[in-house]
Amino acid sequence: MNKRMLVIINPCAGRAKSKKGTFDIVDVLSTLDYDFNIKTTTKRGDATEYAKKLGMNYDIILCCGGDGTLNETVNGVMQLPEKRPVGYIPTGSTNDLATTIGIPSDIRSAVQLIVTDQKNTYDIGNFNNRHFCYVATFGVGSEFSYTTPQKLKNALGYPAYMINTFLFHGVKLLQSLKPIHMTIEYDGGVLEDDYFFGAISNSTSVAGLFTYDRNDVRLNDGCFELLLVRKISSVANAVEMLKRMQKHDYNCDQLTFLHTKNLKIHTEKPIEWSLDGEFGGAHTDVEFSVSHKGIEIFSPQNELFK
């Protein structure tokens, strides 16, 4: 019996190539021994509903879109009584996760990867009552990933985020350089300080802004990485900090870097969060944990998988 595949496509993702990509996917799948059903998203939340309501009827769930579409698909898969392996064809603007785990950007190559049946287990983050795949952020600049117009992202890809940040929001960015006082409980203790930015991630690339040393990250070890930024006194100071981050130098007064399985964050006022580049709501209290090896994802052999 042929394997059955649910294909979820976001036709708005990427640099205006998803329509052609849809035909490429159908063309490739039609040559394989798969029975497939294609569902296209028309609004936020569709991918989650498709995966949750239809997923048990299929052997594989294939997501075609950006990091946000994958986030929705995984949220649906995590609600299934029996998980289904996830395929990912990255057609978004940044595709941080695909870059990290080695999924090719070429659509045909990404589909062929599924045919090889090469899969790895991947840790999923739990954020209050939601899941996220690879990064949750707060603070300076976090909102720019989900406020950048879709047309601008489609036309320019990742540079759209930079244009949106520095051209359209430059004044706002400078005005927002105010720290957030918070209490953070993690596996190794408690932190209380003022922070400008924080990222909880399971990836070597975070929003395309900086990368971690590949020796510091494992994608299915049951831990996520926490990076906290404090003590930004000027734009020049911020630039110097970014240079340190790009060199993987976290041993300074401005930065805190650690690994944790659980996390609780409390703030006096609600702060906005971004989950995989999408708006994650405003919260005063956040509880974070890891679903160890939460999903199987089709991906090549990679030293980042433990």
Number of C-alpha atoms within 10 A of each C-alpha: 6 10 12 16 21 24 23 25 28 26 19 22 25 27 18 18 15 22 14 10 21 17 11 15 20 14 12 14 18 12 8 12 12 16 15 20 13 13 16 16 18 12 9 12 15 20 28 24 17 21 29 20 13 15 24 17 13 18 19 23 28 26 27 28 26 26 28 23 28 30 25 26 28 27 23 23 28 20 14 15 10 10 19 22 21 23 26 30 27 27 30 27 23 23 24 22 24 20 15 19 22 15 23 19 16 12 21 16 14 21 21 14 20 21 14 11 14 13 18 20 19 24 24 28 28 18 18 13 8 14 23 27 26 28 24 27 26 22 22 21 19 22 20 21 22 17 14 17 13 17 15 17 24 20 15 16 20 20 15 21 24 17 16 18 20 15 10 12 15 13 11 13 15 13 10 13 19 18 17 19 15 18 17 16 17 18 12 12 8 12 13 12 12 16 22 20 20 21 24 23 26 28 26 24 22 23 21 14 10 15 17 18 13 14 9 13 21 21 26 22 18 22 23 29 20 21 18 20 22 20 17 18 10 11 11 10 13 17 12 13 22 15 13 17 19 15 13 15 15 19 11 10 10 17 19 15 15 16 18 18 19 18 21 17 18 18 15 12 13 12 15 16 22 23 29 29 25 21 19 19 11 14 16 13 16 16 14 21 19 22 17 17 16 19 22 17 24 26 23 18 12 13 12 18 16 13
